Amino acid sequence: MNLNEKYKQVRLETVSFCNHLEIEDYAIQVVQFASPPKWHLAHTTWFFETFILKKYSENYTEFNSNFNFLFNSYYNNVGERILQNNRGNMSRPSINKIFEYRKYVDAKMEALLTHTSSKEIIDLVVLGLNHEQQHQELLITDVKYMLGHNPILPQLNANFNLVKDKNTTNQSVKINAGVYSIGYQENGFCYDNELGVHKVYVNDFEINNHLVTNGDFIAFIEDGGYTNFNLWLDQGWAWVNTNNINSPMYWHKINHEWHSYTLAGLQKVDVNAILCHINYYEANAFAEWKGMRLPTEFEWEIAAKQLDWGKRWEWTNSAYLPYPEFIKENGAVGEYNGKFMSNKMVLRGASVATSNNHSRLTYRNFFDPNKRWQFTGIRLAK
């Protein structure tokens, strides 16, 4: 598949998911960290317009001069932008105008790609496509948050239960102590936070080749896991008590049985399915309860070729920090990852909401330790 075809495919996948939405869904922002679908559709388009077309397309005319302000996410080098918690206040421009914007930019991009062989442009397009795939996953999780907090818990689509996966093994993998190379060493695309290949030493460790299930976590709940302060990190214990947490996100106890909201509607919790939608604090507390621990991101990467992964983003016990010799790109592109290397934890793998072929063994996702609206799970080590 050439780059033009890949561009069309990725852009179509975003719109295809949105075909399941009602017109009223597009502008809703339930909480600051979850953006409206309309904003995702526009921001991913803005990325191509701003970083490629305005710079490389001769005599390019921007679609709307207000869009740089409305749909810039966090790129200070590009200019002023609206506050993140105001993304749901934009009843205008309409969703029809946003789809016009996508068609306009797509036509200009396809014309540019037809005639360019510039490595600089191609590299930016590949970055833009990976950026859009990240937003495809965010779009799914943000829509689930929106509908999962709707009082009637509406169904998006009957086939969209994305939390029904089960483990295929109950074995574990043993790794010998030694020095291992960490970081991306192949020739394809990767993010800058995967670069800076370096050596790490690890002691002998064992890591489960299966993820924690709903049944496992119900046992934790029933044993008083959410009320035993000895299991929790201090900030996690404060989070539990401040927010009155007693179960994973989207769980509801109805007639003494646990149910969870899925994009296919409210369903009984399958005790054999893999746990989902928990944060780092919950993952760490569960590991304490089991007498085990979360793997470091280096242990995860060392063992990954022997693991069954890709169903849940997996919390690690590693803070999100730069690798040795990490270098940020100049300008706005340099803001992509580097400036977030503070107060976040690393997740490894991929989830059922991740776009196909988007993740790698070296991929480093990162979120605040209190966030759990992503498709996150737990793999234990010892």
Solvent accessible surface area in square Angstrom, and as a share of the most:
residue,aa,sasa,rsa
1,M,151,0.67
2,N,89,0.46
3,L,43,0.21
4,N,27,0.14
5,E,90,0.40
6,K,60,0.26
7,Y,0,0.00
8,K,102,0.43
9,Q,69,0.31
10,V,1,0.00
11,R,6,0.02
12,L,116,0.57
13,E,72,0.32
14,T,3,0.02
15,V,39,0.22
16,S,48,0.31
17,F,23,0.10
18,C,1,0.00
19,N,113,0.58
20,H,69,0.31
21,L,17,0.08
22,E,117,0.52
23,I,107,0.55
24,E,121,0.54
25,D,22,0.11
26,Y,19,0.07
27,A,33,0.25
28,I,81,0.41
29,Q,34,0.15
30,V,70,0.40
31,V,46,0.26
32,Q,99,0.44
33,F,51,0.21
34,A,4,0.03
35,S,7,0.05
36,P,1,0.01
37,P,2,0.01
38,K,8,0.03
39,W,5,0.02
40,H,5,0.02
41,L,0,0.00
42,A,0,0.00
43,H,2,0.01
44,T,1,0.00
45,T,0,0.00
46,W,1,0.00
47,F,2,0.01
48,F,0,0.00
49,E,3,0.01
50,T,20,0.12
51,F,20,0.08
52,I,0,0.00
53,L,0,0.00
54,K,81,0.34
55,K,136,0.58
56,Y,53,0.20
57,S,24,0.16
58,E,152,0.68
59,N,139,0.71
60,Y,35,0.13
61,T,94,0.55
62,E,62,0.28
63,F,53,0.22
64,N,50,0.25
65,S,84,0.54
66,N,92,0.47
67,F,2,0.01
68,N,32,0.16
69,F,97,0.40
70,L,27,0.14
71,F,1,0.00
72,N,2,0.01
73,S,12,0.08
74,Y,59,0.23
75,Y,1,0.00
76,N,92,0.47
77,N,97,0.50
78,V,38,0.22
79,G,29,0.28
80,E,141,0.63
81,R,79,0.29
82,I,24,0.12
83,L,122,0.61
84,Q,68,0.30
85,N,83,0.43
86,N,54,0.27
87,R,22,0.08
88,G,26,0.25
89,N,112,0.57
90,M,17,0.08
91,S,85,0.55
92,R,191,0.70
93,P,22,0.14
94,S,46,0.30
95,I,14,0.07
96,N,103,0.53
97,K,76,0.32
98,I,0,0.00
99,F,50,0.21
100,E,85,0.38
101,Y,0,0.00
102,R,7,0.02
103,K,151,0.64
104,Y,62,0.24
105,V,0,0.00
106,D,27,0.14
107,A,61,0.48
108,K,78,0.33
109,M,0,0.00
110,E,48,0.21
111,A,55,0.43
112,L,26,0.13
113,L,19,0.09
114,T,89,0.52
115,H,157,0.70
116,T,32,0.18
117,S,104,0.67
118,S,42,0.27
119,K,148,0.63
120,E,97,0.43
121,I,13,0.06
122,I,59,0.30
123,D,67,0.35
124,L,27,0.14
125,V,0,0.00
126,V,40,0.23
127,L,21,0.10
128,G,0,0.00
129,L,6,0.03
130,N,17,0.09
131,H,6,0.03
132,E,0,0.00
133,Q,12,0.05
134,Q,46,0.20
135,H,21,0.09
136,Q,14,0.06
137,E,12,0.05
138,L,44,0.22
139,L,1,0.01
140,I,28,0.14
141,T,0,0.00
142,D,6,0.03
143,V,0,0.00
144,K,3,0.01
145,Y,22,0.08
146,M,15,0.07
147,L,12,0.06
148,G,7,0.07
149,H,88,0.39
150,N,52,0.26
151,P,132,0.83
152,I,140,0.71
153,L,37,0.18
154,P,33,0.21
155,Q,102,0.45
156,L,21,0.10
157,N,37,0.19
158,A,70,0.55
159,N,126,0.65
160,F,44,0.18
161,N,27,0.14
162,L,42,0.21
163,V,21,0.12
164,K,126,0.53
165,D,39,0.20
166,K,95,0.40
167,N,45,0.23
168,T,108,0.63
169,T,38,0.22
170,N,117,0.60
171,Q,116,0.52
172,S,43,0.28
173,V,15,0.09
174,K,155,0.66
175,I,13,0.06
176,N,115,0.59
177,A,44,0.34
178,G,20,0.19
179,V,98,0.56
180,Y,64,0.24
181,S,43,0.28
182,I,0,0.00
183,G,3,0.03
184,Y,22,0.08
185,Q,117,0.52
186,E,135,0.60
187,N,160,0.82
188,G,54,0.52
189,F,55,0.23
190,C,22,0.13
191,Y,10,0.04
192,D,25,0.13
193,N,3,0.01
194,E,0,0.00
195,L,81,0.40
196,G,18,0.18
197,V,71,0.41
198,H,28,0.12
199,K,138,0.58
200,V,23,0.13
201,Y,137,0.52
202,V,14,0.08
203,N,104,0.53
204,D,103,0.54
205,F,10,0.04
206,E,36,0.16
207,I,1,0.00
208,N,21,0.11
209,N,25,0.13
210,H,46,0.20
211,L,5,0.03
212,V,9,0.05
213,T,23,0.14
214,N,13,0.07
215,G,24,0.23
216,D,59,0.31
217,F,0,0.00
218,I,24,0.12
219,A,46,0.36
220,F,0,0.00
221,I,31,0.16
222,E,130,0.58
223,D,95,0.49
224,G,24,0.23
225,G,0,0.00
226,Y,12,0.04
227,T,106,0.61
228,N,56,0.29
229,F,126,0.53
230,N,110,0.56
231,L,22,0.11
232,W,20,0.07
233,L,77,0.38
234,D,123,0.64
235,Q,127,0.57
236,G,0,0.00
237,W,68,0.24
238,A,56,0.44
239,W,30,0.11
240,V,6,0.04
241,N,80,0.41
242,T,107,0.62
243,N,75,0.38
244,N,130,0.66
245,I,25,0.13
246,N,96,0.49
247,S,10,0.07
248,P,2,0.02
249,M,27,0.12
250,Y,14,0.05
251,W,24,0.08
252,H,70,0.31
253,K,115,0.49
254,I,67,0.34
255,N,131,0.67
256,H,171,0.76
257,E,82,0.37
258,W,34,0.12
259,H,26,0.11
260,S,14,0.09
261,Y,1,0.01
262,T,2,0.01
263,L,2,0.01
264,A,7,0.05
265,G,8,0.08
266,L,68,0.34
267,Q,66,0.29
268,K,131,0.55
269,V,19,0.11
270,D,54,0.28
271,V,77,0.44
272,N,92,0.47
273,A,1,0.01
274,I,2,0.01
275,L,0,0.00
276,C,7,0.04
277,H,5,0.02
278,I,0,0.00
279,N,0,0.00
280,Y,16,0.06
281,Y,18,0.07
282,E,0,0.00
283,A,0,0.00
284,N,21,0.11
285,A,0,0.00
286,F,1,0.01
287,A,3,0.02
288,E,95,0.43
289,W,71,0.25
290,K,99,0.42
291,G,68,0.66
292,M,44,0.20
293,R,84,0.31
294,L,2,0.01
295,P,1,0.01
296,T,44,0.25
297,E,2,0.01
298,F,57,0.24
299,E,14,0.06
300,W,1,0.00
301,E,18,0.08
302,I,28,0.14
303,A,0,0.00
304,A,1,0.00
305,K,172,0.73
306,Q,104,0.46
307,L,15,0.08
308,D,47,0.24
309,W,69,0.24
310,G,23,0.23
311,K,40,0.17
312,R,0,0.00
313,W,1,0.00
314,E,1,0.00
315,W,1,0.00
316,T,0,0.00
317,N,68,0.35
318,S,14,0.09
319,A,50,0.39
320,Y,1,0.01
321,L,101,0.50
322,P,68,0.43
323,Y,9,0.04
324,P,74,0.46
325,E,157,0.70
326,F,39,0.16
327,I,140,0.71
328,K,105,0.45
329,E,104,0.47
330,N,146,0.75
331,G,44,0.42
332,A,13,0.10
333,V,35,0.20
334,G,3,0.03
335,E,14,0.06
336,Y,15,0.06
337,N,6,0.03
338,G,12,0.11
339,K,76,0.32
340,F,49,0.21
341,M,27,0.12
342,S,63,0.40
343,N,137,0.70
344,K,40,0.17
345,M,26,0.12
346,V,0,0.00
347,L,0,0.00
348,R,0,0.00
349,G,0,0.00
350,A,10,0.07
351,S,5,0.03
352,V,49,0.28
353,A,5,0.04
354,T,18,0.11
355,S,19,0.12
356,N,130,0.66
357,N,149,0.76
358,H,3,0.01
359,S,22,0.14
360,R,44,0.16
361,L,48,0.24
362,T,17,0.10
363,Y,7,0.03
364,R,8,0.03
365,N,21,0.11
366,F,37,0.15
367,F,35,0.14
368,D,44,0.23
369,P,24,0.15
370,N,59,0.30
371,K,41,0.17
372,R,26,0.09
373,W,11,0.04
374,Q,4,0.02
375,F,0,0.00
376,T,2,0.01
377,G,0,0.00
378,I,0,0.00
379,R,1,0.00
380,L,5,0.02
381,A,0,0.00
382,K,125,0.53
